[in-house]
Amino acid sequence: MPISPYITGLRAHIGHDLLLLPGASAVVRDDQGRILLLKRSDNGQWSLPAGMIDPGEQPAETVLREIEEETGVIAEIERLAGVAMHAAEYPNGDKCEYLAVWFRCRAVGGQARPDGDESLEVGWFTPDDMPEVSGLTKLRIETTAAPDGPPWFVQPGDVHAELGPRHGL
């Protein structure tokens, strides 16, 4: 996935040290209840539309922008679905902890297609016939199953393996 100039500038100053970064993602469903997934260009894994929240941008704006950019689908937000920290360490040694906000969305237009940059493939999948996805993606899908469910968050003291190890400061 392309790295934003903002992140590139930060990495120039701190190297591979830990960054705390805000991100937004979406579980987009169509009228048949299928879920929109994309195959990421950076690691070849199936995932949900997601991206970094740009300075001055609200998470809801980010998620709608990312859905359309990565998949060609136009969506509406139905509800806030969850918030959690999750850790990532990349092959080049970069360490990040993401403050992730995710939304339950529904498709209202557009045509599902890969962008050729961040997404290699895009598809609609029933919950029973999905490709292999990460534990974090499964968590996001599960927390958006109910149309009117409450936002999900990690209870104080709880640990969730799918969120990765906490890097700490």
Summary of the structure (lengths in Angstrom):
residues: 169
radius of gyration: 15.5
end to end distance: 26.0
largest distance: 47.5
contacts: 506
relative contact order: 0.23
helix: 20%
strand: 38%
